[in-house]
Amino acid sequence: MLSTQRLSPDSGSGARAVARCDALGVAPYSDTPEGLFRAWLSPAHRAAIAQVSAWMHKAGMQVRLDAAANLIGRYDGTQADAPALLIGSHLDSVRDAGRYDGPLGILLGIECVAALHAQARRLPFAIEVIAFGDEEGSRFPVSMFCSRAVAGTLDPTTLAVTDAAGIDVATALADWDLDIAHIHHAARAPGSVLAYLETHIEQGPVLEAAGLPVGIVTAIAAQRRFALRFDGRAGHAGTTTMALRRDALSAAAEALLAIERIAREGSNDLVATVGKLQLAPGATNVVPGRVDCTLDVRAGDDATRDAAVRAISQALARIGAARGIAIAITPLQTLAASPCAATLMTRLDHAVAAQGIAPRRLVSGAGHDAMTMAALCPTAMLFVRCAGGISHHPDEHVDPADAEVALAVMRHFIEHLGDPLVT
């Protein structure tokens, strides 16, 4: 059981965490001069690591970079051999990103440790704040590379991917003096981690509609990602008659509408998205001969997701046969639905209620590092309200007052983690 001494409300600051997110939203912490884009193993990532590392040091942590370029700050506990509590999220971003998706969870974790350090307090277990280098998959065509490295679930296919410039993961790591042959050193031993706690903006409108600053995640939706290729035949736009065309873009357009229809006809939590599309040769007067695009399918459970994928595959086969277009569907990533640990959800319920707020549970339609960390240890997630449910957009916004509530919930959760659970 933990000490009966309680954390001072004057230690740590949710507003400071929000301000630090804002500071990380501009140069040199972005790879683009306008807007925010921070890719894994990029110059902006390196600059962000330097700054977050300084904040970790100031909060009393020992700081290191692991074999996957994850930044880890450790605050030792009184029992050296006790499993550590991990608190984290991701430091990378999508293009034209908001400032709070990912970094808020890291910086609130640092504030939790700063509160302990200000009182020279140690808990029985160590706390490690981890800033995962890649979650979004915005550089390489797979997501959550870095949390999978920590969970020990990386596979050879993932290690072999390349970015848009043709740079593979091994080369990108080598530029940071990291060796892909040692990537397994990032993996944690089973039993060495007590639990993983991730605080993240909701990226949706549920909490705002309910008038609540925070919510407790019950599960993270199942996902599958694919690369789709439509191979037709390029031809002169003026001389190739409509009847003789094998237009790859027209086939892709019909396929996209079929994908949308299948998702709309499914359950409320089923979504399907084509978020990236490229065509060749890409000339005004040439019938497109090839189209490459991505497909992202998500649902609250694996069965619903897989049924939608089967329906989409059948629809694409019909479209290809009718139009004389070869359609290839290449799996890129499969992530099972990831339920959060029931006991940790209950502890978060108690922590939220302790702030005078009614606990609200909800499913996460977005993927998070917690879903891959579940292969290693029990996981918990706390959502923070974001204005309008807007995310992956420069208008993403978090009220500092909501961040203060989230910090109070996290501190209560941490402080009582060793207490007997009352259901």
Summary of the structure (lengths in Angstrom):
residues: 423
radius of gyration: 22.9
end to end distance: 17.1
largest distance: 82.9
contacts: 1521
relative contact order: 0.17
helix: 35%
strand: 22%
